[in-house]
C-alpha cells in the first residue's frame, strides 16, 4: 500500500485501502499462490501472516532480479552479485547476514523505493552511520528493525525523505522521535513500537497531529510528549489504527472526531 500498488480506484463502497489489499491477498490465497494464517481474534484484520511457497518465492525472486524490481541479500551472495543492489528498486536485508559493504553500496542507489532491514533473532545491533538517507530521494518504505542507534537518535537524513509513506523502527532502541519527522508530508504508517527495556521511554513530538495523511500509528506503551502535556491527535482524519494509546498521556477529546478510526488499543492509567 505504501508504494501505491493498491489504488484508490480499487476501493469498493465502504472499503479502505487495507480492505482492498486483504481482498487481493485472499484471492491469491484461494488460488494457492500465497499461504496465509487467518487471525481468529481480531475484528479488524483477517490475516495474521502470509508467506510464499518455496517454488513461487524462487520464481518471484528470479523475476524480481531480472526486472530490477527487488533484491534480497543473504550470506551466500557472491561479491559481484552484491554490486547489483545499486540498481534494484526494492531491497530487503537480513541483519544477521549483513556486512558493512552492503551499507555502502546502498548509498549509491539513488533510485531505491523500498529499504527493509530485518533480523530473525531480534537481537539489537549497533547502527553504523554509513548510509546517507538524504540521498535516497525516491524512498517510500523504510524499515529499521532491531537496531540500537547512537545516543538513541534516528540516523540523520530521514527527515529529508519527502516521498516516505511508511517508517518502522520496531524492536529498535530509540529514545526520541525528532519533530522534523512530523514534517514529512506523505507518511501513512508510523511504527514506533520500540524494544521493551526497563525504564526506557520514547519521547514524541507534540506535532504528530500535523501528519495529515497518517492512517496507522503504532506507539510504544511508554511514551511521553517532548513538550510536556498530552499528545494531540486532532486533525488525523484518515487515522484507522491507533496502538499504544494512553489516556493519561494522550489527548482523548478528539477521538470521537476521528471518523475512520477502526481499531484502538489503549492503556488505562493506574
C-alpha positions as CSV (number, residue, x, y, z in Angstrom):
1,X,0.0,0.0,0.0
2,X,2.8,2.4,0.9
3,X,4.2,2.1,-2.7
4,X,0.9,2.8,-4.3
5,X,0.4,-0.7,-5.7
6,X,-3.2,-0.6,-4.2
7,X,-5.0,2.2,-5.9
8,X,-7.9,4.3,-4.5
9,X,-9.7,3.4,-7.7
10,X,-9.9,-0.2,-6.5
11,X,-11.9,0.7,-3.4
12,X,-15.5,-0.5,-3.2
13,X,-18.2,1.2,-1.2
14,X,-17.3,1.5,2.4
15,X,-13.8,-0.1,1.8
16,X,-10.5,1.3,2.9
17,X,-7.2,0.6,1.1
18,X,-6.5,-2.1,3.7
19,X,-9.7,-3.8,2.9
20,X,-8.8,-3.8,-0.8
21,X,-5.3,-5.2,0.0
22,X,-6.8,-8.0,2.1
23,X,-9.3,-8.8,-0.6
24,X,-6.4,-9.2,-3.1
25,X,-4.5,-11.3,-0.7
26,X,-7.5,-13.6,-0.2
27,X,-7.7,-14.0,-3.9
28,X,-4.1,-15.0,-4.1
29,X,-4.6,-17.5,-1.3
30,X,-7.6,-19.0,-2.9
31,X,-5.5,-19.7,-6.0
32,X,-2.8,-21.3,-3.8
33,X,-0.2,-18.7,-4.8
34,X,0.1,-17.4,-1.3
35,X,-0.3,-19.3,2.0
36,X,-2.0,-17.4,4.8
37,X,-2.7,-17.8,8.5
38,X,-6.0,-16.4,9.5
39,X,-6.4,-14.1,12.5
40,X,-9.2,-15.5,14.6
41,X,-9.0,-12.9,17.4
42,X,-9.1,-9.6,15.5
43,X,-12.3,-8.0,14.3
44,X,-10.2,-5.6,12.2
45,X,-7.7,-7.7,10.2
46,X,-8.4,-11.1,8.5
47,X,-4.8,-12.3,8.3
48,X,-2.1,-12.8,10.9
49,X,0.7,-13.6,8.5
50,X,1.3,-14.7,4.9
51,X,4.2,-16.4,3.0
52,X,5.0,-17.9,-0.3
53,X,5.6,-21.5,-1.4
54,X,9.3,-22.2,-2.0
55,X,8.9,-22.6,-5.7
56,X,6.7,-19.4,-6.0
57,X,9.2,-17.5,-3.9
58,X,12.1,-18.6,-6.1
59,X,10.2,-17.6,-9.2
60,X,9.3,-14.2,-7.7
61,X,12.9,-13.5,-6.7
62,X,14.2,-14.6,-10.1
63,X,11.7,-12.3,-12.0
64,X,12.3,-9.5,-9.5
65,X,16.0,-9.6,-10.1
66,X,15.5,-9.8,-13.8
67,X,13.3,-6.7,-13.8
68,X,15.4,-5.0,-11.2
69,X,12.2,-4.8,-9.1
70,X,13.7,-6.2,-5.8
71,X,16.7,-7.7,-4.2
72,X,17.4,-9.9,-1.2
73,X,20.8,-10.1,0.5
74,X,22.0,-13.2,2.1
75,X,25.4,-14.5,3.1
76,X,25.5,-16.9,0.1
77,X,25.7,-13.9,-2.3
78,X,28.9,-13.6,-4.3
79,X,30.7,-10.2,-4.3
80,X,29.8,-9.5,-7.9
81,X,26.1,-10.1,-7.1
82,X,26.2,-7.6,-4.2
83,X,27.1,-4.8,-6.6
84,X,23.7,-5.4,-8.3
85,X,21.9,-3.8,-5.3
86,X,22.9,-0.5,-6.8
87,X,20.3,-1.0,-9.5
88,X,17.3,-2.6,-7.7
89,X,14.3,-0.6,-6.6
90,X,13.4,-2.6,-3.5
91,X,15.9,-4.2,-1.1
92,X,15.4,-6.5,1.9
93,X,18.4,-7.3,4.1
94,X,18.6,-9.8,6.9
95,X,20.7,-8.2,9.6
96,X,22.4,-11.4,10.8
97,X,23.6,-11.9,7.2
98,X,24.9,-8.4,6.6
99,X,28.4,-7.0,6.4
100,X,29.2,-3.3,6.2
101,X,30.0,-3.4,2.5
102,X,26.2,-3.7,1.7
103,X,25.5,-0.4,3.6
104,X,28.0,1.5,1.4
105,X,26.5,0.1,-1.8
106,X,23.0,1.1,-0.7
107,X,24.0,4.7,-0.5
108,X,25.0,4.5,-4.2
109,X,21.5,3.5,-5.3
110,X,19.6,6.8,-5.8
111,X,16.5,5.1,-7.3
112,X,15.7,2.9,-4.3
113,X,12.0,2.9,-3.4
114,X,11.9,0.4,-0.5
115,X,14.6,-0.5,2.1
116,X,13.9,-3.1,4.7
117,X,16.3,-4.3,7.4
118,X,15.1,-7.4,9.3
119,X,16.6,-9.7,11.8
120,X,15.5,-13.2,12.6
121,X,16.9,-13.5,16.1
122,X,15.7,-10.0,17.1
123,X,19.0,-9.1,18.8
124,X,19.8,-5.5,18.6
125,X,22.9,-4.5,16.8
126,X,24.6,-1.1,16.6
127,X,23.8,1.1,13.7
128,X,26.8,2.3,11.6
129,X,26.0,5.7,10.0
130,X,27.2,4.8,6.6
131,X,24.0,5.4,4.6
132,X,23.2,8.9,3.5
133,X,19.4,8.7,3.7
134,X,19.0,12.2,2.4
135,X,20.3,11.0,-1.0
136,X,17.5,8.4,-1.3
137,X,15.0,10.9,-2.7
138,X,12.6,8.3,-4.0
139,X,12.4,6.1,-0.9
140,X,8.8,5.3,0.1
141,X,9.3,2.4,2.6
142,X,11.9,2.4,5.3
143,X,12.1,-0.4,8.0
144,X,14.9,-0.3,10.5
145,X,14.2,-3.2,12.8
146,X,16.2,-4.4,15.8
147,X,18.9,-1.6,15.8
148,X,20.5,0.3,18.6
149,X,21.0,3.8,17.3
150,X,23.8,6.1,18.5
151,X,22.6,8.1,21.5
152,X,19.1,6.7,21.0
153,X,18.6,9.0,18.0
154,X,17.4,8.2,14.5
155,X,20.0,8.4,11.7
156,X,20.3,11.8,10.0
157,X,18.7,12.4,6.7
158,X,15.4,10.5,7.2
159,X,13.7,13.9,7.7
160,X,14.5,14.7,4.1
161,X,12.6,11.7,2.6
162,X,9.6,13.7,1.4
163,X,8.1,10.7,-0.5
164,X,8.3,8.4,2.5
165,X,4.9,6.7,3.3
166,X,6.0,4.0,5.8
167,X,8.5,4.3,8.6
168,X,9.1,1.5,11.1
169,X,11.6,1.3,13.9
170,X,10.0,-1.7,15.5
171,X,12.1,-3.5,18.2
172,X,14.9,-0.9,17.9
173,X,16.3,1.2,20.7
174,X,15.2,4.9,20.2
175,X,14.8,7.5,22.9
176,X,13.3,10.3,20.9
177,X,11.5,10.9,17.6
178,X,12.7,14.3,16.3
179,X,10.0,16.9,15.4
180,X,11.4,17.0,11.8
181,X,9.9,13.6,11.1
182,X,6.4,15.1,11.6
183,X,7.1,17.4,8.7
184,X,7.2,14.5,6.2
185,X,4.1,15.2,4.1
186,X,3.2,11.7,2.9
187,X,3.7,9.3,5.8
188,X,0.7,7.0,6.2
189,X,2.2,4.3,8.5
190,X,4.4,5.1,11.6
191,X,5.5,2.2,13.7
192,X,7.2,3.3,16.9
193,X,6.9,0.1,18.9
194,X,10.5,0.1,20.2
195,X,12.2,-2.6,22.1
196,X,10.9,-3.2,25.6
197,X,13.6,-2.1,28.2
198,X,13.3,-1.4,31.8
199,X,12.9,2.3,32.4
200,X,13.1,3.2,28.7
201,X,10.6,5.7,27.4
202,X,10.3,7.2,23.9
203,X,9.8,11.0,23.7
204,X,7.4,12.0,20.9
205,X,6.9,15.5,19.4
206,X,3.5,17.0,20.0
207,X,3.3,17.8,16.3
208,X,2.3,14.2,15.2
209,X,-1.2,15.7,14.6
210,X,0.3,17.6,11.6
211,X,0.9,14.3,9.8
212,X,-2.4,14.6,8.0
213,X,-2.1,11.5,5.8
214,X,-1.3,9.2,8.8
215,X,-3.5,6.1,8.7
216,X,-1.7,3.7,11.1
217,X,0.0,4.9,14.3
218,X,1.7,2.3,16.4
219,X,3.3,3.7,19.6
220,X,5.4,2.2,22.4
221,X,3.3,1.9,25.6
222,X,5.8,4.0,27.5
223,X,5.8,7.3,25.6
224,X,5.6,10.9,26.6
225,X,5.4,14.3,24.9
226,X,8.7,16.2,24.3
227,X,7.0,19.5,25.1
228,X,5.0,18.1,28.1
229,X,1.3,17.9,28.3
230,X,-0.8,15.4,26.3
231,X,-0.1,14.2,22.8
232,X,-2.5,15.8,20.3
233,X,-4.4,13.7,17.8
234,X,-6.7,16.4,16.4
235,X,-6.7,16.6,12.6
236,X,-5.6,13.0,11.9
237,X,-8.9,12.5,10.0
238,X,-7.6,9.5,8.0
239,X,-6.4,7.5,11.0
240,X,-7.6,3.9,11.0
241,X,-5.3,2.2,13.5
242,X,-4.1,3.6,16.9
243,X,-2.0,1.3,19.0
244,X,-0.4,2.2,22.4
245,X,-2.9,4.9,23.3
246,X,-2.8,6.0,26.9
247,X,-5.4,8.4,28.1
248,X,-3.1,9.7,30.8
249,X,-0.6,10.8,28.1
250,X,-2.7,11.3,25.0
251,X,-5.5,13.7,24.4
252,X,-8.8,11.8,24.4
253,X,-11.0,14.7,23.5
254,X,-10.7,14.4,19.7
255,X,-11.1,10.6,19.4
256,X,-14.8,10.9,18.6
257,X,-13.9,13.2,15.6
258,X,-11.7,10.5,14.0
259,X,-14.4,9.0,11.9
260,X,-12.2,6.5,10.1
261,X,-10.7,5.0,13.3
262,X,-11.4,1.3,13.2
263,X,-9.1,-0.2,15.9
264,X,-7.7,1.3,19.1
265,X,-5.6,-0.3,21.8
266,X,-5.1,1.7,24.9
267,X,-3.6,1.5,28.4
268,X,-5.7,2.5,31.4
269,X,-3.8,4.7,33.8
270,X,-3.2,3.2,37.2
